[in-house]
Every structure is written in structure tokens, then in C-alpha cells.
Amino acid sequence: IGGGAPLPIGSNPDFTGTVDSGSDYFIVPHFGYTRPLGQDSAVGIALYGNGGLNTDYDAGDTTGGAGTFGAGTAGVDLSQLFANFSYAHRVADGLTLGVAGILAVQSLEARGLSSLGGLVADGNPDSLSDNGHEMSYGFGAQVGALWRANDRWSFGASYQTKVAMTKFDDYSDLLAEQGTFDIPPAATLGLAFAANESLTLVADVQRIWYGDIPSLSNPMSESLTACFGGNTSACLGGDAGAGFGWDDVTVYKFGAQWDFRPDWTFRAGYSTTEQPVPTS
């Protein structure tokens, strides 16, 4: 490709060098509503998005304007929206249990990858790149518990199942298992401390199992090496096709809630995790 240029193509005359993605900032909306059902039960709905996974590697930043993979501007536009319908019931003094159904919608577009057409598992790269945005739909579930130990301390736990999504048919030559892109399971443990009548401090630890999703976790280099060796299932879109090599991650979250007055509450938080993509 490109007269023998190594892939990916960088910014230097010898095709090495780095190229930064032009997608830096993302708005991730959240909305919630809850309604009591008597003294001990409540129903609620939460709408929230996942964002920040978008990339945009402009061809003009690469050597000769060829593009990261020799096929123009490369990148992925992925958006996810969730609707969480929940029911909670206080089963004992201080102990509340909850269950929720999750509806999910995601949108995907991939660009600048057509030069990899010789690596697709089915031999026909018509569903590899530059096919516009495609929608995918799915369903999952969540369970949780909240225990208020005393007036100061509360403890919570939740588990979200894998959200099984319909396949991205327009990108079945890119994603492992013919376009499968499910949403990984996750578990969370948390605690809250009421410092005084108006200030509450919170902390969560969350584990996300990206390794359960082949299109995210399958190794890239090893799979493509196997593909070159004649193992078509390891080629792009195959049952063991190349993924993005993501590892499972642990997320740490810290926050505070200040009840300024009866009709005003302020919240702030910070979240941090390790890089899911290994250096290799």
C-alpha cells in the first residue's frame, strides 16, 4: 500500500511519526426521573449515554495525505444510548433491593479502512468501511441493593448483565463475529458518608469486563498474523477476528453532594481508570 509504506502511516517523510485524533471533547447527556409507589416502593427511568470513543485521524496530517491506512481520513464514530427502567422495594429497615430492564441503541460509522479489504474473512469487503452510520439495538438487565447501616453510612452494590445487541451488518467485515458488538457486563460497589446534614461524600469501585466482548478484546496483531497464515476465522469479521485488544478495567469514582437549600442540590465528581488499550 502506498508504494510499500508501512501501516499505519504516520506524519514523517518515512511514514513513521504520530498523528493525533481530531475528536477531543464529547457531550454525554444524563436524565433521570423517579416516582414513589407508597411507603416502600418506587419506579424510575434513567436515560444516559456513553461517549468519548470517537476518533478522527485526518488524512492531511499523514505523509502525502494518504491517510492512516492509505485510504483517506480514518476514524470511528460510536454512540450509545441507554434507557433504564427500574423498580425498587424496601424489604427491611434500611435495606432496599432493585431490578431494572435496559434498552440500548448504538450507532457506528467507520471510515478510511478500505485498504484492508484483502484481510476480510469472507473475501468480499463490501461491509468493511465507509458505509455511513448504522444502528444496533439490544436489551440487558441490572440488579442492585442499597443498605443504610446508620445515619452516617450507606453501602450499595449493583451488577449489569452483558447487553446483547443486534449485529452491525454494514460493518460485518470489520467487527469480529460478523459485526457483533455487544456491551460488556459491569459490577459496582459503593459507599456514601453523610458528613453533616447537607454534605454527603461518595465513592464507587466499578469493574468492566471488556474481555467478554470479542470485537473489543480480541488481539489485533496476533489475529492478523494468524490471518496471513491462512486461518480465515482470524481475519477481519471472522469468528476469531481481530478486535481492539481491550483489557478489563477497574474504574474509581469519587463525588460529593451538597444540599444547598430544599430546592437546590449541587453535585460534583471525578472518575479515573487505567488505559484499556495495551501499549502493544
Salt bridges, closest charged atoms under 4 A:
ASP40 OD1 - ARG90 NH2 2.73
ASP56 OD1 - ARG111 NH2 2.99
ASP77 OD2 - HIS133 NE2 2.82
GLU109 OE1 - HIS133 NE2 3.49
ASP151 OD1 - ARG148 NH2 3.72
ASP182 OD2 - LYS162 NZ 3.89
ASP263 OD1 - ARG261 NE 2.95
